């Protein structure tokens, strides 16, 4: 099979959406499939893509405003570059985000190969332009990362039987428990009696970080020696013109630091910035928290942390309850409710002394349902069915 992938930015710095695609592409390549990538922005994964991709092509736009000549002229060179991408009869166009759906449709039309769209986020609006409408109508199959994300798109108007569900997976060799837990804590200068709570992800309003900081303050006031590690940087912050604005992101980060000061816990909260290898954060923690307010489609952080043997407390929202099943449902709390989050943390945070085998059960849960191989298996099955039909 020859997979032609459409990506926005080839990077691991923005979040799980881009990293998921990279792991899927690399996994399919290792199974003998050919991969070509079309992208909008250069990023820090480009060299790793070059190791296994047949072709990498940068384009300017995936769609355009038909009333703006400059945008049309900026779009056309990308269409011209399509001709240089070799294709086979078993080719498939794979859109990693629905903003590329129109370009994907044009590519599939020119190359006479089917189009598949990967839903890693819910629809942002009921309104779409005519280009996306054309693209959606010509997609052969859709893939969603959770049942909740599928339902979001069904509500949007996509036919239910056109969407397959393939859960995300994680690298169980990269994310695994530390064999020297106490030595690792010493390296991080963490006091022996401290209870470490971690957050890993982008610093954006919809992630519910204010709830987490407020809950941490409640723990400290209750007498628990809590340490909150926040790893990540602002990503989705925009100016009035709709363009991403790093300054707005920094203002938001500053507001979180100010909140920790206002609540009197600034000495209990460490902002680590972007951390490229998060394994040691999970390993050094007693619990990882995903306090999302929005309909989190899946939550890679959950499976990464649990693969490291660290339990997770997370909002009962989006696709999260599809991961925290069985006994792990006890880690769910009401989104935006710091009291509920604090109570849930109190029930969980002493697990090393009250239920020492919980870490092993966390990892077994991931090994059984959320590995990279299972994710690549699911994606490959759908793509092959489309390619050979």
DOKOLTI-853995 format. One record per residue: residue in three letters; x, y, z of N, C-alpha, C, O in turn. Coordinates in pm, whole numbers, plus 50000, padded with zeros to 5 digits. Layout:
N
ALAXYZXYZXYZXYZ...
***
This chain:
389
UNK500844988150000500005000050000500885012550000501925012850066UNK500465022649926501165035549926500255045949991499175048949941UNK500715051250104499935060950180500485074950155501665077650178UNK499615083950107499985098050089499295105850201498075107350202UNK500105110950292499605117150414499595132350401500545138150348UNK498535138650450498475153250457498565157350604497735153350686UNK499575165450636499825169750772499965185050777500375191150679UNK499615191050890499785205450904501225209150934501835217150863UNK501785203151039503155206251079503825193551126503285186451211UNK505005190551072505715178251110506535180851237507725183551231UNK505855179951350506475183251478505895174751589504795169451577UNK506665173351699506125166951818505855177251927505495173652039UNK506015190051895505905200551996504495205652018504225212252119UNK503585202751927502235208351938501275199552016500305204452074UNK501545186652018500635177852093500525164052031501315160351944UNK499515156552077499375142652038498965140451894499285130051837UNK498255149851835497735148051699498865145751599498775136751515UNK499905153751607501025152251515501875139951547502355133051458UNK502055137351676502865125851716502165112851681502825103251641UNK500845112351695500095100451654500345097051508500615085551474UNK500255107251422500455104851280501845099551252502015090151174UNK502845105551315504215100951294504355086251333504965078451259UNK503815082451447503945068651492503205059051401503655047751378UNK502055063451349501305055251253502115053251125502235042151075UNK502655064251073503425063550948504665054850965504975046550879UNK505375056751075506575048651098506225033951114506925025151063UNK505145031151186504715017351206504325010751075504664999151051UNK503595017850990503195012250861504395010250770504465000450695UNK505355019550776506575018050698507335005450739507854998150655UNK507405003050869508104991150919507414978250875508034967550874UNK506154979250839505414967550790505464966250639504814957550581UNK506254974850574506474973450430505654982550342505734981550219UNK504854991650401504065000950322504905013250286505815017050360UNK504585019450175505285031550130504555043950180503325044750176UNK505335053750227504765065750286505285078250214506495079650195UNK504375087150175504715100450126503965110450213502835107950254UNK504605121950242504005131850331503965145450264504975150250212UNK502795151650266502615165450224502345173450351501545169350434UNK503005184950366502845192550489502865207450462503325212050357UNK502355215150561502315229750551503515236450617504085245850563UNK503885231450736504955237850812506045227850847505775216450883UNK507285232450835508425224550874508485223651026508155233351095UNK508905212151078508995210551222510095200951261510855196451177UNK510165197951391511285190151442511185175051419512035167551467UNK510155170651347510075156451311510535153751167510525142351122UNK510935164151096511225162650954512355152550929512265144450836UNK513415152951009514525143750988514115129351014514575120150946UNK513245127351113512795113651141511865108651030511895096850996UNK511045117450975510225113550860511105109850741510805100350668UNK512185117250721513075114750607513695100850611514095095550508UNK513775095050731514395081850744513585070850677514145060650637UNK512255072750663511455061950606510495066350494509885057850429UNK510345079450471509405084050368509995083350228511185085950209UNK509165079950132509585080149992509655094449939510495097649856UNK508755102849990508625116249935508075125750042507135122450113UNK508675137650052508205148050142508025160850062508965165649999UNK506815166350063506505178049981505865188850068504875186250135UNK506425200850067505845212150138504955220150044505345223149931UNK503755223650090502825231950013502455244150097502715244650218UNK501845254050033501525266550101500175266550171500025272150280UNK499195260050109497815260550161497095247650128497455240650033UNK496075244550207495195233250178493845237750123493105229750067UNK493515250550140492295256050083492485270950064493535276350099UNK491475277850010491635291949980490275298949981489235292549968UNK490315311949997489125320249982488975323649834489845330049775UNK487895319349775487735320949630487635335549586487745338549468UNK487435344449682487345358649650488685365849665488795377849636UNK489715358549709491025364649726492025358549629492435347049644UNK492405366349530493295361649425494625356849482495175346849437UNK495145364049582496445360449640496415346449701497375338949688UNK495305342949766495185329649827495105318749720495685308049735UNK494385321649613494285311949502495655309449441496045298049418UNK496395320449416497725319249357498695312049451499635305449406UNK498455313249582499285306349681498935291549691499765283349731UNK497705288249653497225274449660497705266149540498045254449556UNK497725272249422497965264849297499315257749289499365246749235UNK500425263549341501695256149334501645242749406502325233249365UNK500855241949512500715229249582500055218649496500445207049498UNK499055222849419498395213549327499385208849221499405197149184UNK500205218349172501195214749070502195204549124502635195749050UNK502545205649253503525196549311503005182349325503785172949340UNK501685180749321501085167449331501585158349220501765146349241UNK501805164049103502175155748987503505148649009503755138348945UNK504355153749098505655147649121505615136049220506615129249242UNK504435133849280504315122949377503885110149304502785109549249UNK504745100049303504365087449236503235080549312503165081349435UNK502365073749239501255066549302501115052749242501615049849133UNK500415044249317500145030649271498655028049281497905036049336UNK498245016949229496825013449233496335011349376495155013349405UNK497235007449465496835005149604497125017449691497345016249811UNK497105029249630497365041549702496145046449779495015043549742UNK496385053949887495335060149969495825073850013496975075450055UNK494935083850003495215097050059494675097150202493535093250227UNK495495101850296495155101250438495285115150499496395120150516UNK494145121450531494145134850592494215133650743493355127350805UNK495235139650803495375138950948494515149251021494355148351143UNK493965158850948493075168851007492115173450899492455173750781UNK490895176950939489895179850837490095193150767489395196050670UNK491035201450812491325213750738491985210850604492005219450516UNK492545198650587493205194950462492305186850370492755181650268UNK491015185850404490115176650334489915180350187489795171450103UNK489875193250155489675197350016490905194149931490785188849821UNK492085197349983493315194049912493405178849894493805174049788UNK493025171449999493035156849989492105151849880492425142449808UNK490935158149869489975154449765490575156849625490485148249538UNK491175168549605491785171749475492885161649444492985156949330UNK493695158549542494765148649523494215134949487494715128349396UNK493185130849558492595117649530491955117249392491955106949325UNK491395128649350490775129449217491815128649107491635121249010UNK492905136049122493965136149021494645122549010494935117748901UNK494905116449125495625103649127494685091549115495145080249099UNK493375094049121492385083349111492585072649219492585060649191UNK492755077349342492875068349457491945073349567491585085149568UNK491535064749660490535068549762491095077749871492295078949890UNK490165084249939490475094050043489955089350178488795085150190UNK490805089950281490445086450418490755098450507491785104950490UNK489875101250603490075112550694490135107550838489305099550881UNK491125112350911491395108151049490885118951144491365130251141UNK489905115451227489325124751324490005123051459489715113551532UNK490925132351493491565132151624491015142851716491365143451834UNK490145151351662489495161851742488035162651700487695158551588UNK487165167651786485775169651748485645181451653486575189451643UNK484515182751581484325194351492484305207151574483735207551683UNK484915217651521484985230251595483765238951571483505248351647UNK482995235851465481835244051433480895236251344481315227351270UNK479615239651351478625233551262478775238951120478335232651023UNK479395250751108479525257050978480855253450913481905254450976UNK480805249050787482005246350711481875252750573480765254650524UNK483005256050512482925262150380482665251650273482705239550299UNK482395256350152482005247150044483125237450009482855226349963UNK484395241550030485505232649998485525220450090485725209150045UNK485295222850219485265211450313484045202550285484135190350297UNK482925208650248481725200750215482015191350099481635179650104UNK482685196449996483075188049881483995176849927483835165349887UNK484965180350011485905170350060485235159350140485475147550115UNK484385163150236483695153250319482855143650235482805131750265UNK482195148750132481325140450049482105129849971481515119949926UNK483395131749955484195122549874485145113949956486005107149900UNK485005114150087485805105450173485225091450173484015089650188UNK486085081450155485625067450153485405062050294484425055050319UNK486315065250386486165060950525486715071750616487625079150580UNK486145072350736486645081050842487125072150957486585061250980UNK488135076851028488635069851146488605079651263489115090751251UNK488035075651376487985084051496488775077451608488845065251616UNK489365085651696490225080451802489445075851925490025070052017UNK488145078351928487305073552039485855073251993485505079451893UNK485035066052066483615065552034482965079152053482075082951977UNK483415086652155482855099952178483165109352062482315117152020UNK484375108452009484745116651893483905112751772483485121251694UNK483675099851758482785095251650481395101251665480825106251568UNK480845100851787479515106351810479465121351783478455126451734UNK480555128451816480625142751786480495145251636479825154751594UNK481125136851557481095138651411479785133551351479335138751249UNK479185123651413477855119251368476865130451390476025133251304UNK476955136951504476095148451533476345159751433475435167451401UNK477555160751386477935170851286477285168051150477005177151073UNK477045154951122476415151450995477055140050920476575136150814UNK478155134550972478805123150908478035110350941477625108451056UNK477845101750842477105089350864477845080250962479055078350952UNK477095074751056477705066651163478455054551108479535051251156UNK477875048051006478525036050955479725038950866480355029650815UNK480055051850846481225055550766482465057750854483555060250803UNK482275056850988483365059951080483795047551157482985041151224UNK485075044251147485665033551227486345039651349486805051051344UNK486425032051457487095036651578488405029051595488425016751596UNK489505036551609490805030651640491415038851753491785050451735UNK491515032651869492075039751985493565042351966494265034851898UNK494045053152026495465056152026496225045452103495655038452187UNK497495044452073498355035252146499625042252190499925053352145UNK500375035952278501615042052326502765032252318502565020152312UNK503955037552318505185029652307505525023752445506015030852533UNK505255011052462505425004852594506895002352628507214999252742UNK507785003652530509225002552559509775015952606510695016352687UNK509215026752554509625040152597508995043852731509665048852821UNK507705041252742506975044652865506835032152952505995023552926UNK507655031453053507645019853143508095024353281508705034953295UNK507785016453385508125020453522509625021553542510405014653477UNK510015030353632511435031753667511835020453762511075016853852UNK513015015053742513525004653831514175010753955514455003654052UNK514405023753951515065030554063514265042954100514725054254082UNK513065040854151512135051654180512725061954278512675073954252UNK513285057354389513785066554492515035074054445515235085654481UNK515865067554365517025074354309516595085354213517185096154208UNK515545082454136515025092254042514485104454115514675115754071UNK513825102054226513295113254305514425121854362514305134054371UNK515505115454398516655123154449517235131754338517635143154362UNK517275126354215517775134154102516905146454076517395156754032UNK515605145154104514675156254085514595165154209513835174854211UNK515365161954312515365169754437513985170454501513555180854550UNK513305159154499511965158354557512055152254696512605141354712UNK511535159154797511575153854934510915140154944509965137154871UNK511415131955033510945118155044509465117255076508775108055030UNK508945126755155507545126055197506595133355102505385133655127UNK507105139354996506265147054904505425137954815505875127354772UNK504185142254790503305135454697503315143354566502875154854561UNK503805136954461504025144154335502845142254240502465131054205UNK502285153454201501195153754104501735160053976502385170453981UNK501485153953862502035159453738500945162253636499915155653630UNK501215172453556500405175553438501355176453320502375183253327UNK501015169553211501825170053089500895173552973499935166452946UNK501175184452905500335188552793500475203352765501275210352828UNK499695208052670499775222352636499105230852744498165226352811UNK499595242952759499045252152858497995260852790498285272052747UNK496795255652781495695262652716494475262352807494315253152888UNK493615272352793492465274152881491585261652889491105258052996UNK491395255152775490485243652771491025231352845490305221552864UNK492295231952886492895220652955492595220353105492915210653173UNK491975231053157491525230853297492605232053401492465226853511UNK493695239053368494805240153462494465248353587495015245853694UNK493555257953572493135265453690492485256253793492695257853914UNK491705246653746491075236853835492135228653907492015225954026UNK493165224553834494235216453892495005224153999495265218854107UNK495355236553971496105244654067495265247154192495765246354305UNK493975250054172493075252354287492935239654371492885240454493UNK492865228054306492765215354379494035212554457493995207554569UNK495165215954397496445214054465496505222654591497015218354694UNK495965234854581495915243754697495085237554809495425238754926UNK493985231054773493145224554873493905213254941493765211255062UNK494705205854865495495194954924496525200455023496695195155132UNK497205211154982498225217055068497605222155198498155220255307UNK496445228555186495765233955304495265222855395495075224955515UNK495045210955338494585199755420495735192655491495525183355568UNK496975197255464498125191555532498935181855451499925176355501UNK498545179455325499285170155238500485177455177500335188555125UNK501645171355184502855177155125502855174254975503495164854929UNK502135182454899501965180254756502965188354675503315199654711UNK503425182654566504295189354471503675188054333503455176854286UNK503375199454267502735199254136503755202554028504335213454028UNK503955193253934504835195453820503985197853696503155189453660UNK504175209353632503405212653511504375213553394505195222653386UNK504265203853302505155203253186504375206453059503385199853027UNK504825216452987504165220152863504305234952836504805242552919UNK503855239052719503915253152683502595257252619501845248752573UNK502305270452614501085275052548501145272252399502185273852336UNK500005268152342499945265352197498815272852130499065281052041UNK497595270252170496425275252097495925288552152494845289352212UNK496715298952130496315312352171496345321452050497295321251971UNK495305329452035495125337051912494915351851940494395355752045UNK495325360051843495085374551848493715377351789493005368151747UNK493335390151785492015394151735491815390451588490685388351545UNK492915389751511492805386351368492725371451342492675367051227UNK492705363451450492575348951435493885341551418493875329251408UNK495005348451414496305342051399496885338251535496635344951636UNK497645327351536498265323051662499195334051714499935340251638UNK499125336251844499855347151905500625342252028500025340152133UNK501945340352015502755335452128502665344552250502735339652363UNK502515357552229502445366852342501215364152428501275364752551UNK500085360952362498875357652438499085344952518498595343652631UNK499815335752460500115323252530500955325652655500705319752760UNK501945334452642502795337552757502005344752867502255342952986UNK501045353052824500185359852922499375349553001499185350853122UNK498895339352930498115328952998498985321153095498575318253207UNK500195317853053501125310753141501405319153266501445313853377UNK501605332153247501845341053360500635341153455500805341653576UNK499425340653398498215340753482498145328253568497645328753681UNK498635316953516498645304653596499645305853711499375301353822UNK500795311753683501775313853789501235323353895501445321454015UNK500525333553849499945343153942498875336554029498755339654148UNK498115327453968497085320354045497715312154156497205311954268UNK498815305454126499485297554230499985306554342499995302454458UNK500405318854309500825328554412499645333254494499705333854617UNK498555336454425497355341254494496815330854592496255334254696UNK496985318254556496485307454642497525303154747497265294354828UNK498685309654743499715306954843500475294054824501025288754921UNK500525288754700501215276054679502315277154572502685267154511UNK502815289354549503835290954445505065282354470505745278454375UNK505375279354597506535270954628506255256054609507155247754620UNK505005252854581504615238754561504375235454414504045224054380UNK504525245354326504235243554184505465246854100506035257754113UNK505885237554014507015239853924506515239653779505915229753735UNK506755250453706506445251053563507705247053488508695254353487UNK507675235453425508875229653364509085233753219510155231253163UNK508075240153158508165243253016507995230752932507555220352982UNK508335231752803508205220052715509265209552751510445212752763UNK508835197252768509725186052798509585175852686508505170052668UNK510655173652611510575164752494510445150152533509765142452465UNK511095146152642510995132352689510305132452826510915135652928UNK509045128952826508225130252948508245117753036507615117653142UNK508925107352994508895094753068509265096653215508585091453304UNK510345104053241510805105453379509815113353465509765111453586UNK509035122153402508015129453478506955119853531506585120453648UNK506485111053443505505101053487506115091953594505465088753694UNK507355087753572507995078253664508195084053804508135076753902UNK508445097053812508725103253940507445107354014507485111354130UNK506305106353945505035111254000504275100354075504435088454051UNK503425104854167502495095854235501185094754157500515084454161UNK500835105454087499615105354007499745115953898500335126553919UNK499195113053781499125122553671497685127253657496755119353673UNK497515140153628496165145853618495955151653478496815158653425UNK494795148653420494355154853295493025161753325491975155253320UNK493045174853357491845181753406491035188853297490465199453322UNK490975183153178490385189853062488945194453084488145187853150UNK488655206053026487295211453025486585208352894485365207252890UNK487365207052786486755204552655486575189552633487015181452715UNK485925185952524485645171952494486915164952445487055161652328UNK487825162752539489115156352508488865143452427488235134252478UNK489365142852303489045131252218489565118052273488885107852267UNK490775118352328491365106052382492215108952505491815105652616UNK493355115152488494235118152600495415108652605495435099252684UNK496415111152519497615102552516498315102252651498885092052689UNK498265113252723498935114152853498475102852946499265097553023UNK497215099452937496675089053025497375075753002497825069353097UNK497475071652877498065058452848499585058652868500175048552906UNK500215070152842501665071152867501965069653016502865062253054UNK501215076753098501435076253242501165062253299501965056953376UNK500045056453259499695043253312500685032653265500935022953337UNK501235034153145502265024853097503505025753185504255016053197UNK503725037453246504835039353338504485034653480505305035753571UNK503275029453498502865024653628502355035453721502265033353842UNK502025047053663501525058253745500055060353717499685063053603UNK499195059253818497755060753798497385074953755498155084453771UNK496175076053698495715088753641494375092853700493475084653719UNK494275105653728493005111953764492665121553651493505129653611UNK491435120753598491105128653480489625132353477488795126053543UNK489325142653401487945147453387487055136953322487485129853230UNK485845136153369484845127253309484235134353187483125139553193UNK485005134553077484595142252960485215136152834486265129752840UNK484555138152720485085133452592485325118452591484505110552638UNK486485114552536486815100352526487545094852647487875082952650UNK487805103152747488565098852864487935086852936488665077552972UNK486595086652958486005074953026486125061952946485905051153002UNK486485062652819486705050652740488075044452768488315032952735UNK488955052252829490275047152868490255042553014490705031653046UNK489725051253101489665047953243488415039653272487415044753321UNK488515027053239487395017753258487685008453376488785008353431UNK486685000553412486854991153522487204998153652486595008253686UNK488184993053723488564999153851489095013353836489065021053931UNK489575016753716490185029953695489145041053678489505052853668UNK487875037353674486815047453672486835055953798486345067253799UNK487405050653904487465058154029488345070554016488315079254103UNK489125071353910489985082853887489295094053811489935104253781UNK488015092553779487285102853705486685113053801486215109553909UNK486695125853760486075136353841485305146053752485495146153630UNK484455154053812483625163553738484495174753682485215181253758UNK484435177353551485265187853491485035201453558483885205353581UNK486105208453588486005221853645485725222453794485625233353851UNK485595210853859485255210354001486515207254083486905195554096UNK487145217654139488395215554212488215207454339489125200254380UNK487035208454403486785200654523486705185754489487265177354561UNK486015182554382485905168554339487275163254298487625151854328UNK488065171554229489415167554190490275165154314490975155054322UNK490225174254409491015172654531490635159954606491515152654652UNK489355157154618488895145154687489365132554614489765122854678UNK489315132754481489755121254403491255119054418491715107654426UNK492005129954422493455128954443493765123154581494645114754595UNK493045127554681493265122554817493035107454823493735100354895UNK492045102554749491735088254747492815080154675492955068154699UNK493565086754587494505079654500495955081254540496735071954522UNK496325092754594497725096954601498605088354692499825088454677UNK498015081154785498805072754877498875058254834499165049454915UNK498615055654707498505041854659499775033554681499685021354698UNK500935039754682502175032154701502205025054836502915015154854UNK501445030254932501395024355066500125016455091500135006755167UNK499035020355027497745013855052497415002854950496634993754979UNK498005003754830497714994154723498914993554630498864998454518UNK499994987454677501284987854608501274981354469502174983754390UNK500264973154440500214966554309499424974654205499274970254091UNK498914986254244498134994354151498944998254027498414998153916UNK500215001654046501055005353933501154994253830501114996853709UNK501294981853876501374970453785500064968753709500064965653590UNK498954970853778497654969253711497424980353608496804978253504UNK497944992253638497865003153541498574999153410498025000753301UNK499774994053423500534990153304499864978653230499814978753107UNK499354968853302498674957653238497444962453160497134957153053UNK496774972353212495604978053144496004983553007495284981652909UNK497144990353001497624996052875498124985152782497844985552662UNK498854975352834499364964352752498224956752684498384951552574UNK497084956152751495954948652696495134956152593494454949952512UNK495194969752595494264977152510494864988652429494314992352325UNK495984994252474496415006952414497895007252377498615016552414UNK498354997252304499734997052258499845002952117498845004152046UNK501065006552077501285011551941500895001151837500295004551735UNK501234988551862500924977951766499414976851742498974975151629UNK498644977951849497184977251834496664989051754495754987551673UNK497225000951776496805012651699497145011051552496305013351465UNK498375007251523498795005551383498004994351317497634995551200UNK497734983651390496884972751338495534978151292495074975251182UNK494914986251379493584991451348493585000751228492714999651142UNK494555009851222494665019051109494945011450981494335014150877UNK495885001950987496264994150870495074986350814494884985550693UNK494264980650902493104972850860492124981350780491634977150675UNK491844993450831490925002350761491495006750627490795006450526UNK492755010850626493385015850503493485005150395493235007850278UNK493844993050434493944982250337492594978750276492474976050157UNK491574979050360490224976250311489804986550207489184983050106UNK490154999250232489845009850136490685008550011490185009849899UNK491985005950028492905005449915492594993949820492764995249699UNK492134982749875491924970849793490484968849749490164959149682UNK489604978249788488184976649753487904981349610486764980649564
***
